[in-house]
Amino acid sequence: MAFKEVTTECLYLNNALKYLNNKLQLQIPLLTIPLILTDNEGAKKLAENPEFHKRTKHIDIIYHFVREHIRNNELMIRFVPIK
């Protein structure tokens, strides 16, 4: 659930920065693909893997949104261990 929220915010901020950068000619270097860092490897695998999971049927639609942006190279997810 948190991946959907952070994906939405990340895409919004990235688009807003691109718009302001172009409109105001700020010359700010922008990342081409936003990177989301996570400590939940299971959620990362669910977001990246298009395979159907019986236990996650109720949240499957949310992960389609995240998967679509990962597949379109609009977003990257990287696992960072807590330690």
N, CA, C and O atoms as CSV, one atom per row, in Angstrom:
chain,resi,resn,atom,element,x,y,z
A,1,MET,N,N,0.823,-1.190,0.000
A,1,MET,CA,C,0.000,0.000,0.000
A,1,MET,C,C,0.872,1.261,0.000
A,1,MET,O,O,0.553,2.259,-0.647
A,2,ALA,N,N,1.970,1.188,0.736
A,2,ALA,CA,C,2.856,2.351,0.814
A,2,ALA,C,C,3.545,2.604,-0.522
A,2,ALA,O,O,3.837,3.750,-0.862
A,3,PHE,N,N,3.810,1.532,-1.287
A,3,PHE,CA,C,4.442,1.718,-2.593
A,3,PHE,C,C,3.561,2.541,-3.526
A,3,PHE,O,O,4.070,3.360,-4.291
A,4,LYS,N,N,2.258,2.335,-3.473
A,4,LYS,CA,C,1.363,3.115,-4.322
A,4,LYS,C,C,1.435,4.585,-3.955
A,4,LYS,O,O,1.501,5.451,-4.828
A,5,GLU,N,N,1.423,4.863,-2.654
A,5,GLU,CA,C,1.475,6.249,-2.194
A,5,GLU,C,C,2.799,6.914,-2.569
A,5,GLU,O,O,2.810,8.041,-3.064
A,6,VAL,N,N,3.901,6.225,-2.337
A,6,VAL,CA,C,5.202,6.825,-2.645
A,6,VAL,C,C,5.398,6.939,-4.162
A,6,VAL,O,O,6.055,7.870,-4.628
A,7,THR,N,N,4.841,6.014,-4.927
A,7,THR,CA,C,4.920,6.100,-6.391
A,7,THR,C,C,4.166,7.326,-6.887
A,7,THR,O,O,4.663,8.071,-7.731
A,8,THR,N,N,2.972,7.528,-6.361
A,8,THR,CA,C,2.178,8.692,-6.750
A,8,THR,C,C,2.908,9.989,-6.423
A,8,THR,O,O,2.992,10.889,-7.259
A,9,GLU,N,N,3.439,10.082,-5.201
A,9,GLU,CA,C,4.163,11.295,-4.786
A,9,GLU,C,C,5.422,11.504,-5.616
A,9,GLU,O,O,5.736,12.625,-6.018
A,10,CYS,N,N,6.128,10.426,-5.862
A,10,CYS,CA,C,7.387,10.504,-6.613
A,10,CYS,C,C,7.139,11.001,-8.042
A,10,CYS,O,O,7.853,11.875,-8.536
A,11,LEU,N,N,6.134,10.442,-8.691
A,11,LEU,CA,C,5.816,10.847,-10.059
A,11,LEU,C,C,5.321,12.295,-10.102
A,11,LEU,O,O,5.666,13.049,-11.012
A,12,TYR,N,N,4.511,12.676,-9.113
A,12,TYR,CA,C,4.011,14.054,-9.052
A,12,TYR,C,C,5.170,15.043,-8.886
A,12,TYR,O,O,5.262,16.031,-9.615
A,13,LEU,N,N,6.043,14.768,-7.931
A,13,LEU,CA,C,7.170,15.679,-7.688
A,13,LEU,C,C,8.118,15.735,-8.877
A,13,LEU,O,O,8.618,16.804,-9.227
A,14,ASN,N,N,8.366,14.584,-9.498
A,14,ASN,CA,C,9.248,14.552,-10.659
A,14,ASN,C,C,8.662,15.370,-11.808
A,14,ASN,O,O,9.378,16.126,-12.465
A,15,ASN,N,N,7.358,15.216,-12.051
A,15,ASN,CA,C,6.710,15.987,-13.117
A,15,ASN,C,C,6.662,17.477,-12.788
A,15,ASN,O,O,6.844,18.313,-13.673
A,16,ALA,N,N,6.418,17.812,-11.521
A,16,ALA,CA,C,6.393,19.221,-11.122
A,16,ALA,C,C,7.766,19.865,-11.290
A,16,ALA,O,O,7.870,20.994,-11.770
A,17,LEU,N,N,8.818,19.152,-10.898
A,17,LEU,CA,C,10.170,19.683,-11.066
A,17,LEU,C,C,10.536,19.856,-12.535
A,17,LEU,O,O,11.163,20.846,-12.911
A,18,LYS,N,N,10.147,18.897,-13.360
A,18,LYS,CA,C,10.420,19.016,-14.797
A,18,LYS,C,C,9.691,20.227,-15.376
A,18,LYS,O,O,10.259,20.986,-16.163
A,19,TYR,N,N,8.437,20.401,-14.983
A,19,TYR,CA,C,7.647,21.526,-15.485
A,19,TYR,C,C,8.261,22.857,-15.063
A,19,TYR,O,O,8.437,23.753,-15.888
A,20,LEU,N,N,8.587,22.985,-13.779
A,20,LEU,CA,C,9.166,24.236,-13.285
A,20,LEU,C,C,10.534,24.499,-13.892
A,20,LEU,O,O,10.882,25.638,-14.203
A,21,ASN,N,N,11.301,23.439,-14.056
A,21,ASN,CA,C,12.630,23.566,-14.645
A,21,ASN,C,C,12.527,24.111,-16.071
A,21,ASN,O,O,13.301,24.982,-16.469
A,22,ASN,N,N,11.565,23.590,-16.836
A,22,ASN,CA,C,11.388,24.048,-18.220
A,22,ASN,C,C,10.765,25.438,-18.282
A,22,ASN,O,O,11.200,26.280,-19.067
A,23,LYS,N,N,9.751,25.680,-17.459
A,23,LYS,CA,C,9.021,26.947,-17.509
A,23,LYS,C,C,9.867,28.125,-17.035
A,23,LYS,O,O,9.854,29.199,-17.636
A,24,LEU,N,N,10.604,27.904,-15.944
A,24,LEU,CA,C,11.402,28.982,-15.371
A,24,LEU,C,C,12.859,28.960,-15.820
A,24,LEU,O,O,13.648,29.820,-15.428
A,25,GLN,N,N,13.211,27.983,-16.637
A,25,GLN,CA,C,14.577,27.820,-17.152
A,25,GLN,C,C,15.605,27.855,-16.014
A,25,GLN,O,O,16.542,28.653,-16.019
A,26,LEU,N,N,15.395,26.958,-15.034
A,26,LEU,CA,C,16.230,26.935,-13.832
A,26,LEU,C,C,17.546,26.185,-14.017
A,26,LEU,O,O,18.490,26.388,-13.254
A,27,GLN,N,N,17.609,25.334,-15.010
A,27,GLN,CA,C,18.822,24.545,-15.276
A,27,GLN,C,C,19.187,23.628,-14.100
A,27,GLN,O,O,20.369,23.405,-13.839
A,28,ILE,N,N,18.198,23.105,-13.401
A,28,ILE,CA,C,18.435,22.177,-12.296
A,28,ILE,C,C,18.577,20.781,-12.878
A,28,ILE,O,O,17.693,20.329,-13.606
A,29,PRO,N,N,19.680,20.079,-12.570
A,29,PRO,CA,C,19.802,18.703,-13.080
A,29,PRO,C,C,18.797,17.793,-12.363
A,29,PRO,O,O,18.734,17.780,-11.134
A,30,LEU,N,N,18.022,17.041,-13.131
A,30,LEU,CA,C,17.007,16.158,-12.575
A,30,LEU,C,C,17.362,14.708,-12.834
A,30,LEU,O,O,17.982,14.382,-13.846
A,31,LEU,N,N,16.966,13.841,-11.917
A,31,LEU,CA,C,17.116,12.414,-12.144
A,31,LEU,C,C,16.159,12.006,-13.250
A,31,LEU,O,O,15.013,12.454,-13.288
A,32,THR,N,N,16.625,11.170,-14.130
A,32,THR,CA,C,15.740,10.732,-15.200
A,32,THR,C,C,14.727,9.716,-14.688
A,32,THR,O,O,13.578,9.715,-15.129
A,33,ILE,N,N,15.142,8.846,-13.756
A,33,ILE,CA,C,14.236,7.853,-13.188
A,33,ILE,C,C,14.292,7.956,-11.670
A,33,ILE,O,O,15.352,7.744,-11.081
A,34,PRO,N,N,13.172,8.279,-11.024
A,34,PRO,CA,C,13.165,8.347,-9.559
A,34,PRO,C,C,13.464,6.982,-8.949
A,34,PRO,O,O,13.062,5.951,-9.489
A,35,LEU,N,N,14.166,6.979,-7.830
A,35,LEU,CA,C,14.554,5.759,-7.139
A,35,LEU,C,C,13.885,5.719,-5.774
A,35,LEU,O,O,13.987,6.668,-4.996
A,36,ILE,N,N,13.198,4.615,-5.487
A,36,ILE,CA,C,12.564,4.410,-4.189
A,36,ILE,C,C,13.377,3.365,-3.437
A,36,ILE,O,O,13.618,2.271,-3.947
A,37,LEU,N,N,13.791,3.703,-2.239
A,37,LEU,CA,C,14.535,2.778,-1.395
A,37,LEU,C,C,13.575,2.136,-0.405
A,37,LEU,O,O,12.737,2.821,0.181
A,38,THR,N,N,13.690,0.819,-0.214
A,38,THR,CA,C,12.804,0.111,0.691
A,38,THR,C,C,13.566,-0.916,1.509
A,38,THR,O,O,14.591,-1.442,1.075
A,39,ASP,N,N,13.049,-1.195,2.702
A,39,ASP,CA,C,13.636,-2.246,3.528
A,39,ASP,C,C,12.735,-3.483,3.540
A,39,ASP,O,O,12.991,-4.421,4.294
A,40,ASN,N,N,11.692,-3.497,2.721
A,40,ASN,CA,C,10.766,-4.607,2.650
A,40,ASN,C,C,10.973,-5.347,1.328
A,40,ASN,O,O,10.451,-4.943,0.289
A,41,GLU,N,N,11.735,-6.425,1.385
A,41,GLU,CA,C,12.062,-7.156,0.165
A,41,GLU,C,C,10.830,-7.839,-0.434
A,41,GLU,O,O,10.724,-7.969,-1.653
A,42,GLY,N,N,9.906,-8.271,0.415
A,42,GLY,CA,C,8.683,-8.899,-0.079
A,42,GLY,C,C,7.836,-7.941,-0.893
A,42,GLY,O,O,7.329,-8.309,-1.953
A,43,ALA,N,N,7.678,-6.729,-0.416
A,43,ALA,CA,C,6.903,-5.725,-1.149
A,43,ALA,C,C,7.596,-5.361,-2.462
A,43,ALA,O,O,6.932,-5.128,-3.472
A,44,LYS,N,N,8.909,-5.312,-2.449
A,44,LYS,CA,C,9.670,-5.016,-3.668
A,44,LYS,C,C,9.438,-6.107,-4.714
A,44,LYS,O,O,9.214,-5.812,-5.888
A,45,LYS,N,N,9.493,-7.365,-4.283
A,45,LYS,CA,C,9.282,-8.474,-5.212
A,45,LYS,C,C,7.860,-8.481,-5.758
A,45,LYS,O,O,7.653,-8.756,-6.940
A,46,LEU,N,N,6.877,-8.181,-4.911
A,46,LEU,CA,C,5.494,-8.115,-5.380
A,46,LEU,C,C,5.311,-6.999,-6.404
A,46,LEU,O,O,4.579,-7.160,-7.381
A,47,ALA,N,N,5.971,-5.878,-6.181
A,47,ALA,CA,C,5.828,-4.735,-7.090
A,47,ALA,C,C,6.488,-5.003,-8.434
A,47,ALA,O,O,6.021,-4.507,-9.458
A,48,GLU,N,N,7.553,-5.769,-8.447
A,48,GLU,CA,C,8.285,-6.010,-9.689
A,48,GLU,C,C,7.821,-7.252,-10.442
A,48,GLU,O,O,8.013,-7.333,-11.655
A,49,ASN,N,N,7.219,-8.214,-9.762
A,49,ASN,CA,C,6.861,-9.493,-10.361
A,49,ASN,C,C,5.401,-9.494,-10.789
A,49,ASN,O,O,4.523,-9.320,-9.944
A,50,PRO,N,N,5.112,-9.684,-12.072
A,50,PRO,CA,C,3.727,-9.656,-12.543
A,50,PRO,C,C,2.950,-10.946,-12.261
A,50,PRO,O,O,1.793,-11.059,-12.667
A,51,GLU,N,N,3.548,-11.903,-11.587
A,51,GLU,CA,C,2.899,-13.173,-11.295
A,51,GLU,C,C,1.729,-12.990,-10.321
A,51,GLU,O,O,1.793,-12.158,-9.415
A,52,PHE,N,N,0.664,-13.769,-10.513
A,52,PHE,CA,C,-0.507,-13.693,-9.638
A,52,PHE,C,C,-0.203,-14.364,-8.305
A,52,PHE,O,O,0.349,-15.463,-8.270
A,53,HIS,N,N,-0.561,-13.708,-7.219
A,53,HIS,CA,C,-0.370,-14.254,-5.876
A,53,HIS,C,C,-1.737,-14.355,-5.210
A,53,HIS,O,O,-2.435,-13.354,-5.050
A,54,LYS,N,N,-2.113,-15.570,-4.825
A,54,LYS,CA,C,-3.435,-15.805,-4.257
A,54,LYS,C,C,-3.669,-15.015,-2.970
A,54,LYS,O,O,-4.774,-14.525,-2.740
A,55,ARG,N,N,-2.641,-14.887,-2.129
A,55,ARG,CA,C,-2.795,-14.210,-0.842
A,55,ARG,C,C,-2.877,-12.687,-0.966
A,55,ARG,O,O,-3.338,-12.010,-0.047
A,56,THR,N,N,-2.437,-12.159,-2.087
A,56,THR,CA,C,-2.419,-10.697,-2.245
A,56,THR,C,C,-3.455,-10.226,-3.260
A,56,THR,O,O,-3.302,-9.165,-3.864
A,57,LYS,N,N,-4.492,-11.005,-3.442
A,57,LYS,CA,C,-5.523,-10.673,-4.425
A,57,LYS,C,C,-6.138,-9.292,-4.172
A,57,LYS,O,O,-6.417,-8.559,-5.121
A,58,HIS,N,N,-6.350,-8.937,-2.911
A,58,HIS,CA,C,-7.006,-7.674,-2.577
A,58,HIS,C,C,-6.135,-6.446,-2.831
A,58,HIS,O,O,-6.663,-5.340,-2.954
A,59,ILE,N,N,-4.832,-6.612,-2.913
A,59,ILE,CA,C,-3.968,-5.454,-3.176
A,59,ILE,C,C,-3.338,-5.531,-4.556
A,59,ILE,O,O,-2.461,-4.732,-4.882
A,60,ASP,N,N,-3.776,-6.487,-5.371
A,60,ASP,CA,C,-3.186,-6.703,-6.682
A,60,ASP,C,C,-3.343,-5.494,-7.593
A,60,ASP,O,O,-2.422,-5.183,-8.349
A,61,ILE,N,N,-4.467,-4.808,-7.549
A,61,ILE,CA,C,-4.719,-3.655,-8.418
A,61,ILE,C,C,-3.726,-2.535,-8.120
A,61,ILE,O,O,-3.254,-1.856,-9.032
A,62,ILE,N,N,-3.415,-2.347,-6.846
A,62,ILE,CA,C,-2.456,-1.318,-6.455
A,62,ILE,C,C,-1.075,-1.618,-7.031
A,62,ILE,O,O,-0.387,-0.718,-7.514
A,63,TYR,N,N,-0.676,-2.892,-6.977
A,63,TYR,CA,C,0.635,-3.242,-7.503
A,63,TYR,C,C,0.693,-3.144,-9.024
A,63,TYR,O,O,1.769,-2.933,-9.582
A,64,HIS,N,N,-0.455,-3.294,-9.712
A,64,HIS,CA,C,-0.456,-3.084,-11.165
A,64,HIS,C,C,-0.028,-1.660,-11.493
A,64,HIS,O,O,0.702,-1.436,-12.459
A,65,PHE,N,N,-0.477,-0.703,-10.699
A,65,PHE,CA,C,-0.101,0.700,-10.892
A,65,PHE,C,C,1.411,0.871,-10.754
A,65,PHE,O,O,2.046,1.523,-11.583
A,66,VAL,N,N,1.981,0.284,-9.707
A,66,VAL,CA,C,3.414,0.396,-9.468
A,66,VAL,C,C,4.190,-0.369,-10.541
A,66,VAL,O,O,5.180,0.137,-11.070
A,67,ARG,N,N,3.746,-1.579,-10.862
A,67,ARG,CA,C,4.417,-2.397,-11.892
A,67,ARG,C,C,4.453,-1.692,-13.236
A,67,ARG,O,O,5.454,-1.748,-13.950
A,68,GLU,N,N,3.360,-1.029,-13.575
A,68,GLU,CA,C,3.292,-0.329,-14.854
A,68,GLU,C,C,4.370,0.745,-14.951
A,68,GLU,O,O,5.006,0.893,-15.995
A,69,HIS,N,N,4.576,1.485,-13.884
A,69,HIS,CA,C,5.584,2.541,-13.902
A,69,HIS,C,C,7.007,1.970,-13.857
A,69,HIS,O,O,7.928,2.564,-14.417
A,70,ILE,N,N,7.185,0.840,-13.205
A,70,ILE,CA,C,8.496,0.187,-13.227
A,70,ILE,C,C,8.783,-0.335,-14.628
A,70,ILE,O,O,9.888,-0.163,-15.142
A,71,ARG,N,N,7.790,-0.971,-15.247
A,71,ARG,CA,C,7.945,-1.527,-16.597
A,71,ARG,C,C,8.219,-0.424,-17.630
A,71,ARG,O,O,8.954,-0.648,-18.593
A,72,ASN,N,N,7.633,0.761,-17.434
A,72,ASN,CA,C,7.825,1.884,-18.358
A,72,ASN,C,C,9.074,2.704,-18.043
A,72,ASN,O,O,9.286,3.770,-18.622
A,73,ASN,N,N,9.898,2.204,-17.126
A,73,ASN,CA,C,11.129,2.890,-16.704
A,73,ASN,C,C,10.876,4.302,-16.189
A,73,ASN,O,O,11.667,5.213,-16.433
A,74,GLU,N,N,9.777,4.473,-15.482
A,74,GLU,CA,C,9.466,5.747,-14.853
A,74,GLU,C,C,9.791,5.724,-13.366
A,74,GLU,O,O,9.644,6.731,-12.675
A,75,LEU,N,N,10.237,4.558,-12.875
A,75,LEU,CA,C,10.444,4.364,-11.457
A,75,LEU,C,C,11.385,3.182,-11.242
A,75,LEU,O,O,11.343,2.204,-11.989
A,76,MET,N,N,12.226,3.276,-10.227
A,76,MET,CA,C,13.107,2.170,-9.850
A,76,MET,C,C,12.946,1.913,-8.360
A,76,MET,O,O,12.730,2.840,-7.579
A,77,ILE,N,N,13.053,0.637,-7.969
A,77,ILE,CA,C,12.983,0.261,-6.567
A,77,ILE,C,C,14.259,-0.478,-6.211
A,77,ILE,O,O,14.695,-1.367,-6.943
A,78,ARG,N,N,14.852,-0.117,-5.098
A,78,ARG,CA,C,16.084,-0.778,-4.638
A,78,ARG,C,C,15.920,-1.180,-3.178
A,78,ARG,O,O,15.430,-0.405,-2.357
A,79,PHE,N,N,16.338,-2.403,-2.870
A,79,PHE,CA,C,16.274,-2.911,-1.499
A,79,PHE,C,C,17.472,-2.413,-0.712
A,79,PHE,O,O,18.611,-2.497,-1.174
A,80,VAL,N,N,17.208,-1.896,0.477
A,80,VAL,CA,C,18.260,-1.430,1.389
A,80,VAL,C,C,18.029,-2.133,2.728
A,80,VAL,O,O,17.006,-1.898,3.371
A,81,PRO,N,N,18.959,-2.994,3.161
A,81,PRO,CA,C,18.747,-3.675,4.442
A,81,PRO,C,C,18.758,-2.694,5.617
A,81,PRO,O,O,19.424,-1.659,5.578
A,82,ILE,N,N,18.012,-3.042,6.648
A,82,ILE,CA,C,17.907,-2.174,7.819
A,82,ILE,C,C,19.260,-2.025,8.509
A,82,ILE,O,O,19.603,-0.940,8.979
A,83,LYS,N,N,20.011,-3.087,8.568
A,83,LYS,CA,C,21.308,-3.063,9.253
A,83,LYS,C,C,22.241,-2.123,8.553
A,83,LYS,O,O,23.386,-1.961,8.976
